[in-house]
Amino acid sequence: MVKRILITNDDGIDSEGIIRLAEAAKDFGEVWVVAPESQCSAASHCITLRHSVEVHPHVFPVSGIKAFSCSGTPGDCVRVGSLNIMPEKPDVVFSGINYGYNVASDIQYSATAGAAFEAEFQGYSAIAFSEEGCLRHEVTDRYLKEIMAELIEEEYIPGQILNVNFPGCALSECKGILWDRKVSRAAYFTDHYNEVRKLPDGGVELMVEGVHIPVSDDGTDYGAVLDKYVSVGRVSNIG
């Protein structure tokens, strides 16, 4: 069945990941891209309420796709894309491909997941796609369409999105796909704040720094990518 597909991301409309995702999605139906004009990582499920957003036609490097940039957040992109730009509601929303995993407790900060949750809130099936933050895409390129074909026919379940993460290893090292992974309660990054400078009023300027400490976690999304599997699972929307 031909699908109406809306694609967004949080890395910006010119990022490599969204271009690769749109190219793959063309095989499954009519594709529309509405994505942030600039980087919006860690914006979670934020939407714009107190000022307007601008939407502009965008020259996108994948033929046959209607694309628009948006001054708002990824959540805004789902809303304006499905409610104002597309002539009919999407059958499914894809978010990604994010540069960097969206696994474990870090999902709550992710605007890749946040956009998918907004799609779910609007009543659409939603799939978030992420990969390790590196330049190696062999595993993603091998499994992306296969997983897309499987998940695009999944029934919409209120309150849930699908979450896919691809390891950044060589294809020969990848052990395959692990389905139905639960979300790890571990933190992918352990954060702390470094003092940048002291301020004249006695305050301080701080900058967050995250340290990645791998945690073996059986049955989870985090454990899967650490063990060089593709992780596929459902994530429940908070509330």
RAKAZI-V828622 format. One line per field, one symbol per residue. ss: DSSP state (A for helix, B for strand, O for the rest). psi: psi as a letter, one per 30 degrees, with the letter a starting at -180 (. if undefined). burial: + if it has 24 or more other ideal C-beta (glycine too) atoms within 12 Angstrom, else -. A space follows every 10 residues. Layout:
BEGIN
ss=???
psi=???
burial=???
END
This chain:
BEGIN
ss=OOBBBBBBOO OOOOOAAAAA AAAAAAAABB BBBBBBOOOO OOOOOOOOOO OOOOBBBOOO OOOOOBBBBB OOOAAAAAAA AAAAAOOOOO OBBBBBBBBO OOOAAAAAAO AAAAAAAAAA AOOOBBBBBB BOOOOOOAAA AAAAAAAAAA AOOOOOOOOB BBBBBBOOOO AAAOOOBBOO OBOOOOOOBB BBBBBBBBOO OOOBBBBBBB BBOOOOOOOB AAAAAAOOOB BBBBBBOOO
psi=kkljkkkaag flfgleeeee eeeeffffak kkkjlkflkg kgfbgklkeg llkkkkkkjk gkkgkkkklk faleeeeeee effeekflkl ekkkkakkjk kilaffeffk feeeeeeeee efgkkkkkkl lkiagjgeee eefeeeeeee ffgkkkjkgk lkkkkklglk effkgakklh klkkflkekj llkkkelklf gfalklkkkk kjjkjkjkgl eeeeeeghlk kklkkkkk.
burial=--++++++++ +++-++++++ ++++++-+++ +++++++--+ +++++++--- --+-+--+-+ -+--++++++ -+++++++++ +++-++--++ ++++++++++ ++++++++++ ++++++++++ ++-+++++++ +++---+-++ ++++--++-- ++-+-+---+ +++++++++- ---+--++-- ++++-++++- ---------- ---------- ------+--+ ++++++++++ +++++-+--
END
